[in-house]
Amino acid sequence: MNKIMFFALLAVGLWVVAPLPAQITVPGTASNLTDALNQAASNPGSTITITANLEEDNTYFVGTPVTIQGQTPGITLRGIHLLLTASNITLKDLTINGKLTGGARTNTSFMVVVGSGQSNILIENCTIINPATGTGDGVLYSGGAPTASLGGESSCVRVDTSNNVTIRDCNFVNDDDGLPNIVGIDITAQTPGNGPILIENNRFFADARNIQISCPHRNITIRGNTFLGENLGSENGGGSIFLATDFGTDDSGPRGTPIRDLVIEGNTFGVLADGINHANNAINLHGPIDGVYIRNNTFNVDILSESVYAAVYGTGLTITDNIIGADANGTGSLIIQSTSVDLIYPEPGLRMDGVLIRNNDFPGVPGGTAIGFGELVYNALVEKNNITDCPIYGVWSYYQPSEFMVRNNTFTRCGTQNGNVDAAVLVQSENCGVVGNAMIDCRDGVSMDPENLVRDANVEIASNNLLIAYNYMLRPTRYGVEDTNGSDTFADVLAQNVRIINNTIVFPGVGHLSLGTKATQLYNNIFFGGTLLLKGTTWNATPDFTRRGFNLNFGVTWPAEYPAMPTDITANPMLVGGFAPASVGDLALLPDSPARDAGTSDGYTPDYVTDIGAWQGVQVNTSVNSSQWENYR
């Protein structure tokens, strides 16, 4: 009985003396911020309310769980820096400005730092701007060579942890004073953590980079933000969101931990008519990855370079459901390639596998190209995108090797710059496919061209093992398919094993096919209108065929050197749009079309497809014994 009473009294005593969170005001119950923080240290969980503007060039260590808030969102801490060295800290409704009265900036390279190992940090509805200038210019490349490290940047907020950090509804629009190497949010640390980090509904403008990720933490989400722009125009040096782990050491760096589950969604890059441009990329990724998702973003035309530049390696890059209208350049609005700061070519360990680009809308890319693939990209799928008014290419590849499938996209007026190889799709890689696309009023539907096997090497590979199937090519201003392999000093480099099957090419401006390919397969195609069906290339290369037949031509004839095969048909294909098809829907076959049930197995899909052309309206007849098929596998 006495023991029970003793413990009960002890518990009551502890309850009585335990400190309670306090409501602290500055000025008010505390005379200054130092006094307020001391009071909060004795009462963890307290709230410090700033009731008047404060100015001093000083750094404060916040080492206890606390909320620091402005009495109104306009309350300003001018020249004051906060170093958060405890967990469970909230900053809200504050303006933290590194520019002192009179215009000078503080000498400290950060305004707020979230210390290493801390967790449960919330920064909400704050304006955090104008840290001291960074050291150096923030440029990644010097004389064409990559620098060893970015380094030297100053930042509005530096996050040295990954443990449940949320930054939302804040303003990081820095004054445009021409000061170099300033970053909005800098995500760093010595060792990667598991997150989550959420950066949500903020506004950004910084000189160099708006969000820089220097440590490959897991579970970073960047959502619903507005990026007005940035100033650093050096190639690959700037960007609104910059993954910089390739330039680090230890657990980051080329062979360190890949960044996992990075989600970039629902953001707006560039605000029209605000007078501010993105001088470089909107999203600029350098380093190993294992799951990066870029979705539902809007990229406006005041992005002067690529919307997404991904020099990444690893697995799992997904770019879906974005609106991409950036100005870009001739290389592309989306550039995907496997490149490291210390890439020794070819290095299979630094390849990129598993790229998905789907359901994006490119309403017009003034600079030239929608999507480009560089070296060492494999298993890439480009599908169901709408690509309009790209004067150079809709999709292209450069720098061998890369392997991709371009499937079920719509290309309109692509390649209108009318260079040697401009097209809806330019293939400069091996083992690729262009299948089921609609190509309307493009210069070429598909163009092929050799490319260097490695950068700056005197080795060249043609577009071998290419499948071109089930595409609608309506009114190409030049050719449906044009082959420029052999067009330069490597005149003996010609593509091998190109399959052109089940395409519908209607009213080309010059001709249907210009080929120099070897071991070519050409069957089940509709060639309608125009003046020329098939010719060699402008560089006097001529094709040869391992399979040819079951094609339908109308209004254009086979040349003497390539006469019609016994299985070919010359007849009106009887298209829905007749002699004036206006859209891809007009290229469907009428019920009495002679192209129906007139083809052979396509050698691509496993079923027996019998209509000639891209449109297929037949039911598969599985009762036919496969030995009776005219099978071109």
C-alpha positions in Angstrom: 0.0 0.0 0.0 2.8 2.4 0.9 4.7 1.6 -2.4 1.5 2.3 -4.4 1.1 5.7 -2.7 4.8 6.5 -3.3 4.6 5.8 -7.0 1.3 7.7 -7.4 2.8 10.8 -5.6 5.9 10.5 -7.8 3.8 10.5 -11.0 1.8 13.4 -9.8 5.0 15.3 -9.0 6.4 14.6 -12.4 3.2 15.8 -14.1 3.2 19.0 -12.1 6.8 20.0 -12.9 6.9 18.9 -16.6 7.4 22.0 -18.8 4.5 23.1 -20.9 4.6 24.6 -24.4 4.6 28.4 -24.1 3.2 31.2 -26.2 6.1 33.6 -26.7 5.9 36.9 -28.5 8.8 39.0 -29.9 8.7 41.8 -29.0 6.4 41.0 -26.0 7.0 38.2 -23.6 10.5 38.0 -25.0 12.6 41.1 -25.7 14.4 39.7 -28.7 14.8 36.5 -30.7 17.6 35.1 -28.5 15.4 35.5 -25.4 12.5 33.8 -27.2 14.6 30.8 -28.2 15.9 30.5 -24.7 12.4 30.4 -23.3 11.4 27.9 -26.0 14.3 25.6 -25.0 12.9 25.4 -21.5 9.4 24.7 -22.9 9.7 22.3 -26.0 6.8 22.6 -28.4 6.4 26.3 -27.8 5.2 28.9 -30.3 7.2 32.0 -31.0 5.2 34.7 -32.7 7.1 37.6 -34.3 5.0 40.7 -34.0 7.3 43.3 -35.6 10.0 43.3 -38.3 13.5 42.4 -37.1 16.8 43.2 -38.8 20.3 42.0 -37.9 23.0 40.1 -39.7 23.0 37.1 -37.5 22.6 33.3 -37.4 20.4 31.7 -34.8 20.5 28.0 -33.9 17.1 26.6 -33.3 17.8 23.5 -31.2 14.4 22.6 -29.7 11.0 21.6 -31.1 9.2 24.9 -31.7 6.9 26.8 -34.1 8.2 30.2 -35.3 5.6 32.3 -37.0 4.8 35.8 -38.1 1.8 37.5 -36.6 1.0 38.3 -40.2 2.6 36.9 -43.3 4.3 40.2 -44.0 6.5 40.1 -40.9 10.1 40.2 -42.0 13.3 38.8 -40.5 15.9 40.8 -42.5 19.4 39.5 -42.5 18.5 36.7 -40.1 19.6 33.1 -40.7 18.1 30.1 -39.0 19.9 26.8 -38.5 17.5 24.1 -37.4 19.3 21.6 -35.3 16.3 19.8 -33.8 13.3 17.8 -35.0 9.7 18.9 -34.9 10.2 22.5 -36.0 7.7 24.6 -38.0 8.4 27.9 -39.7 5.3 29.7 -41.1 4.0 33.1 -42.2 7.4 34.7 -42.2 9.5 36.7 -44.7 13.2 35.8 -44.3 15.2 38.2 -46.5 19.0 38.3 -46.9 18.9 41.8 -48.3 19.5 44.4 -45.6 18.0 47.9 -45.5 20.0 49.8 -48.1 20.3 46.9 -50.5 23.4 45.1 -49.2 23.2 41.3 -48.7 24.3 39.4 -45.7 27.6 37.4 -45.9 25.9 34.1 -45.1 25.3 31.6 -48.0 22.0 30.3 -46.6 18.9 31.7 -45.1 17.5 28.5 -43.5 19.3 25.2 -43.0 17.6 22.0 -42.0 20.3 20.2 -40.1 21.5 16.7 -40.6 19.4 13.9 -39.1 16.5 16.1 -38.1 12.9 15.1 -38.9 9.4 16.5 -39.0 10.3 19.9 -40.4 7.5 22.1 -41.9 8.2 25.4 -43.7 4.9 26.9 -44.8 3.6 30.1 -46.3 7.0 31.8 -46.0 9.0 34.1 -48.3 12.7 33.1 -48.2 14.9 35.0 -50.6 18.2 36.8 -51.3 21.0 34.8 -49.7 24.6 36.0 -50.2 26.1 35.5 -53.6 27.5 32.1 -54.3 31.1 31.5 -55.1 32.0 30.6 -58.7 29.5 30.9 -61.5 27.8 27.5 -61.1 28.7 26.4 -64.6 29.0 22.6 -65.0 31.4 22.6 -67.9 34.6 24.5 -68.3 36.3 24.4 -71.7 34.1 21.5 -72.7 35.1 19.3 -69.7 32.7 18.7 -66.8 33.8 20.1 -63.5 34.4 17.8 -60.6 31.7 19.3 -58.4 29.1 22.1 -58.6 30.0 23.5 -55.2 29.9 27.1 -54.0 26.2 27.7 -54.4 24.3 29.7 -51.9 20.7 28.9 -51.1 17.4 30.1 -49.7 16.9 26.8 -47.9 19.5 24.0 -47.5 18.1 20.6 -46.5 20.7 18.4 -45.0 18.3 15.6 -44.1 15.6 13.5 -45.7 13.4 12.7 -42.7 9.9 14.0 -43.3 10.6 17.5 -44.6 7.7 19.6 -46.1 8.1 22.9 -47.8 4.9 24.3 -49.1 3.1 27.5 -50.2 6.3 29.5 -50.1 7.9 32.2 -52.2 11.4 31.7 -53.4 11.4 34.5 -56.1 14.8 36.1 -55.5 15.6 39.6 -56.6 17.3 39.6 -60.0 20.4 41.4 -59.0 22.8 39.5 -61.3 24.5 37.7 -58.5 25.8 34.2 -59.5 25.2 30.7 -58.4 22.2 31.2 -56.2 19.8 28.2 -55.6 16.3 28.2 -54.2 16.2 24.9 -52.3 19.4 22.8 -52.1 18.9 19.2 -51.0 22.2 17.8 -49.7 23.5 15.4 -47.1 26.5 13.1 -46.7 24.4 9.9 -46.7 21.1 9.3 -48.7 18.0 8.8 -46.6 14.6 7.4 -47.2 12.5 10.6 -47.1 9.9 11.7 -47.6 10.7 15.2 -48.8 7.7 17.2 -50.2 8.2 20.5 -52.0 4.7 21.7 -52.9 2.9 24.8 -54.2 5.8 27.2 -54.1 7.0 29.9 -56.5 10.6 30.1 -57.7 13.1 32.3 -59.4 16.9 32.0 -58.8 20.0 32.8 -60.7 21.3 29.3 -61.2 19.0 26.5 -60.1 15.6 26.6 -58.3 15.8 23.2 -56.8 19.1 21.3 -56.7 19.3 17.7 -55.5 22.9 16.9 -54.6 22.2 13.8 -52.5 20.2 10.9 -53.8 17.5 10.7 -51.1 14.6 8.4 -51.7 10.9 9.6 -52.0 11.3 13.2 -53.0 8.1 14.7 -54.4 8.1 18.1 -56.2 4.5 19.0 -56.9 2.3 21.9 -57.9 5.1 24.5 -58.0 5.5 27.5 -60.4 9.0 28.0 -61.7 9.3 31.5 -63.3 12.8 30.9 -64.6 16.5 31.1 -64.0 19.4 33.0 -65.5 22.3 30.5 -66.0 22.4 29.9 -69.7 25.5 27.7 -69.8 24.9 24.4 -71.4 23.6 21.9 -68.8 24.5 24.3 -66.1 21.2 25.7 -65.0 17.6 24.5 -64.6 14.6 24.8 -62.4 15.0 21.3 -61.1 18.6 20.0 -61.1 19.7 16.5 -60.2 23.4 16.9 -59.5 24.4 13.6 -57.9 26.7 12.7 -60.8 29.0 15.4 -59.6 29.2 14.2 -56.1 31.4 11.7 -54.2 30.9 8.9 -51.7 27.3 7.7 -51.8 26.4 10.0 -54.6 28.5 10.2 -57.8 28.5 8.1 -60.9 28.7 4.8 -59.1 26.9 5.7 -55.9 23.3 5.3 -54.8 20.8 6.0 -57.5 18.0 8.4 -56.7 14.8 6.4 -56.2 11.2 7.5 -56.4 11.7 11.0 -57.5 8.3 12.4 -58.5 8.0 15.7 -60.4 4.3 16.4 -61.0 1.8 19.1 -61.6 4.3 21.9 -61.9 4.3 24.9 -64.3 7.6 25.9 -65.9 7.6 29.4 -67.3 4.8 31.9 -66.9 3.8 33.5 -70.2 4.1 37.3 -70.5 5.9 37.7 -67.2 9.1 38.9 -68.9 11.2 36.1 -67.3 12.7 33.2 -69.2 14.3 29.9 -68.4 17.8 30.5 -69.8 18.4 26.8 -69.7 16.5 23.6 -69.0 13.4 23.3 -66.9 14.4 19.8 -65.6 18.1 18.9 -65.8 19.0 15.4 -64.5 22.6 14.1 -64.2 23.2 10.9 -62.3 22.1 7.3 -61.6 18.4 6.7 -61.2 16.0 4.0 -60.1 12.5 5.4 -60.7 12.0 9.0 -61.8 8.4 10.1 -62.7 7.8 13.3 -64.6 4.0 13.8 -65.1 1.2 16.3 -65.5 3.5 19.3 -65.8 3.2 22.3 -68.1 6.3 23.5 -69.9 5.7 26.9 -71.6 7.5 28.5 -74.6 9.7 30.8 -72.5 12.0 27.8 -71.8 14.9 28.5 -74.1 16.4 25.1 -74.0 15.2 21.5 -73.3 12.1 21.0 -71.1 13.8 17.8 -69.8 17.4 17.0 -70.2 18.1 13.6 -68.8 21.8 12.5 -68.8 20.9 9.5 -66.6 21.7 5.8 -66.3 20.0 3.0 -64.4 16.4 2.1 -64.8 12.9 3.6 -64.9 12.4 7.1 -66.4 8.7 7.8 -67.0 7.5 11.0 -68.7 3.8 11.1 -69.0 0.8 13.4 -69.5 2.7 16.6 -69.8 2.1 19.7 -72.0 5.4 20.5 -73.6 5.6 23.7 -75.6 9.1 24.8 -74.8 11.1 26.7 -77.4 13.9 24.2 -77.0 16.6 23.7 -79.7 17.3 21.4 -82.5 18.2 18.5 -80.2 14.8 18.3 -78.6 12.4 19.3 -75.9 13.0 16.0 -74.2 16.5 14.7 -74.4 17.3 11.2 -73.0 20.8 9.8 -73.0 23.1 7.9 -70.7 26.1 10.1 -70.0 28.3 10.4 -66.9 31.0 12.8 -65.9 33.5 10.0 -66.2 31.9 7.9 -68.9 34.4 5.7 -70.7 32.6 4.7 -73.9 31.1 2.2 -74.1 30.5 1.3 -70.5 27.5 -1.0 -70.1 27.2 -0.3 -66.4 26.2 3.2 -67.3 23.4 2.5 -69.7 19.8 3.6 -69.3 17.1 1.0 -69.4 13.3 1.4 -69.3 12.2 4.8 -70.6 8.5 5.5 -71.1 7.3 8.7 -72.8 3.5 8.5 -73.1 0.4 10.7 -73.5 2.3 14.0 -73.8 1.1 16.9 -75.8 3.6 18.9 -77.8 1.5 21.8 -79.2 4.3 23.4 -81.0 8.1 23.4 -80.5 9.5 26.5 -82.2 13.1 25.4 -81.7 12.8 22.3 -83.7 12.5 18.9 -82.1 10.2 17.1 -79.6 12.1 14.0 -78.4 15.7 13.0 -78.9 17.6 9.9 -77.8 21.4 9.9 -77.2 23.7 7.0 -76.5 23.2 3.9 -74.4 19.4 4.2 -74.0 17.6 0.8 -74.3 14.0 -0.4 -74.0 12.5 3.1 -74.6 8.9 3.4 -75.6 7.4 6.5 -77.1 3.6 6.1 -77.4 0.3 8.0 -77.7 1.9 11.4 -77.8 0.6 14.3 -79.9 3.5 16.1 -81.6 2.7 19.2 -83.7 4.7 21.8 -85.6 8.3 20.6 -84.8 10.2 22.0 -87.8 13.1 19.6 -87.5 12.1 16.2 -86.0 9.2 14.8 -84.0 11.4 12.0 -82.6 15.0 11.3 -83.4 18.0 9.4 -82.2 21.7 10.5 -82.3 24.9 9.0 -80.9 24.7 5.2 -81.2 23.6 3.0 -79.7 20.1 3.4 -78.6 17.0 1.2 -79.1 13.4 2.5 -79.0 9.9 1.9 -80.2 7.8 4.8 -81.5 4.2 3.6 -81.4 0.7 5.0 -81.8 1.7 8.7 -81.9 0.3 11.5 -84.0 2.7 13.8 -85.8 1.5 16.9 -87.6 3.7 19.2 -89.7 7.0 17.9 -88.4 10.2 18.3 -90.4 9.0 21.4 -92.2 12.4 23.0 -91.9 13.1 20.8 -94.9 16.7 19.8 -94.2 18.3 16.6 -95.5 16.8 14.3 -93.0 14.0 16.2 -91.3 11.0 14.0 -90.6 8.3 12.9 -88.2 10.7 10.2 -87.0 14.5 10.2 -87.8 16.2 6.9 -86.9 19.9 6.9 -86.5 20.1 3.8 -84.4 19.8 0.0 -84.7 17.0 -2.3 -83.5 14.2 0.3 -83.5 10.6 0.3 -84.5 8.1 2.9 -85.8 4.7 1.4 -85.6 1.1 2.5 -85.7 1.7 6.2 -86.0 -0.2 8.9 -87.8 2.0 11.3 -89.8 0.2 14.2 -91.4 1.7 16.9 -93.6 5.3 16.1 -92.4 8.3 16.4 -94.6 9.1 12.7 -94.4 7.2 10.1 -92.5 10.3 8.2 -91.5 13.9 9.1 -92.4 16.9 6.9 -91.8 20.5 8.1 -91.5 23.8 6.7 -90.2 25.3 8.1 -87.0 28.6 7.8 -85.2 28.9 4.8 -83.0 30.7 6.9 -80.4 31.2 10.6 -80.0 34.1 11.9 -82.0 35.1 8.5 -83.4 35.5 7.6 -87.0 33.0 4.7 -86.8 29.5 4.8 -88.2 26.6 2.5 -88.1 23.5 2.5 -90.3 19.8 2.2 -89.2 19.9 -1.6 -89.2 17.1 -3.9 -88.1 14.4 -1.2 -88.3 10.7 -2.0 -88.4 8.3 0.5 -90.1 4.8 -0.9 -89.8 1.1 0.2 -89.7 1.8 3.8 -90.1 -0.5 6.3 -91.8 1.5 8.9 -93.8 -0.8 11.5 -95.3 0.6 14.1 -97.6 4.3 13.9 -96.7 5.8 16.9 -98.6 8.8 14.7 -99.6 8.7 10.9 -99.0 6.9 8.5 -96.9 10.2 6.7 -96.1 13.5 8.3 -97.1 16.9 6.6 -96.6 19.9 8.8 -96.4 22.3 6.1 -95.3 25.5 6.5 -97.4 24.9 10.3 -97.8 28.3 11.4 -96.4 31.9 10.2 -96.4 30.8 6.8 -95.1 29.3 6.0 -98.5 29.5 2.2 -97.9 27.5 2.3 -94.7 24.0 1.2 -95.8 21.1 -0.1 -93.6 20.4 -3.8 -93.4 17.2 -5.6 -92.6 14.7 -2.8 -92.8 11.1 -4.1 -92.8 8.4 -1.8 -94.3 5.1 -3.5 -93.9 1.4 -2.6 -93.7 1.8 1.2 -94.1 -0.6 3.5 -95.9 1.2 6.3 -97.8 -1.1 8.8 -99.5 -0.3 11.8 -101.8 3.5 12.2 -101.2 5.0 15.4 -102.5 8.0 13.7 -104.2 7.6 10.0 -103.8 6.6 7.1 -101.6 10.0 5.5 -101.0 13.6 6.5 -101.5 15.7 3.5 -100.4 19.2 2.2 -100.5 18.6 -0.4 -97.8 19.9 -4.0 -98.1 18.0 -7.1 -97.2 14.8 -5.1 -97.3 11.3 -6.5 -96.8 8.5 -4.5 -98.4 4.9 -5.9 -98.4 1.3 -5.2 -97.5 1.6 -1.5 -98.1 -0.8 0.9 -99.9 0.8 3.5 -102.2 -1.8 6.0 -103.3 -1.1 9.0 -105.5 2.0 11.0 -106.1 4.4 10.7 -109.0 7.0 8.2 -107.9 6.6 4.9 -106.0 10.2 3.7 -105.4 13.7 5.0 -106.2 17.2 4.7 -105.0 18.7 7.4 -102.8 19.9 10.8 -104.0 23.4 9.4 -103.3 23.0 6.6 -105.9 22.5 3.8 -103.4 19.9 1.3 -104.6 17.9 -1.2 -102.5 17.7 -4.9 -102.6 14.9 -7.0 -101.3 14.5 -10.4 -99.5 10.7 -10.1 -99.5 8.5 -8.0 -101.7 4.8 -8.3 -102.7 1.2 -8.0 -101.6 1.4 -4.2 -102.0 -1.4 -2.1 -103.5 -0.6 0.9 -105.7 -3.0 3.4 -107.3 -2.3 6.5 -109.3 1.5 5.7 -109.2 3.4 2.8 -110.9 6.3 0.6 -110.1 9.5 1.7 -111.8 11.0 -0.6 -114.5 14.0 -1.6 -112.3 11.5 -2.7 -109.6 8.5 -4.1 -111.4 5.3 -5.2 -109.7 5.4 -8.6 -108.1 2.7 -11.2 -109.0 1.0 -10.7 -105.7 0.9 -6.9 -106.0 -2.4 -5.1 -106.8 -3.0 -2.0 -108.9 -6.5 -0.7 -108.0 -8.3 2.0 -106.2 -8.0 1.2 -102.5 -11.4 2.7 -101.9 -10.6 4.8 -98.9 -13.3 6.4 -96.7 -12.1 9.8 -97.8 -12.0 8.9 -101.5 -9.6 11.1 -103.5 -9.5 13.9 -100.9 -8.7 12.3 -97.5 -8.5 15.1 -94.9 -7.5 13.1 -91.9 -6.3 9.7 -90.8 -9.9 8.6 -90.3 -10.4 9.1 -94.0 -7.7 6.4 -94.7 -9.9 3.5 -93.5 -11.0 1.0 -96.1 -14.5 0.9 -97.4 -16.2 -2.5 -97.2 -15.6 -3.3 -100.9 -12.0 -2.2 -100.9 -9.7 -4.5 -102.9 -7.1 -4.1 -100.0 -9.3 -6.2 -97.7 -8.3 -9.8 -97.3 -5.6 -9.3 -99.9 -2.4 -9.3 -97.8 -0.2 -11.8 -96.1 0.8 -12.4 -92.5 2.7 -9.3 -91.5 5.6 -11.1 -89.9 5.3 -8.8 -86.9 2.2 -9.7 -84.9 1.6 -13.4 -84.3 -1.8 -13.5 -85.9 -2.6 -13.8 -89.5 -3.5 -10.3 -90.7 -4.9 -10.1 -94.2 -5.8 -6.5 -95.0 -3.2 -4.4 -97.0 -2.3 -1.1 -95.5 -2.3 0.3 -91.9 -6.0 0.0 -91.4 -7.1 -3.4 -90.3 -10.8 -4.4 -90.2 -10.7 -8.2 -90.6 -11.2 -10.9 -88.1 -8.3 -13.2 -87.7 -9.0 -16.5 -89.4 -7.4 -19.1 -87.1 -8.8 -22.0 -89.1 -6.2 -21.5 -91.9 -3.3 -23.9 -91.5 -0.1 -21.9 -91.1 1.6 -24.0 -93.8 -0.8 -22.4 -96.3 0.1 -18.8 -95.4 2.3 -16.7 -97.5 4.4 -16.2 -94.4 7.1 -13.5 -94.5 8.6 -14.0 -91.0 
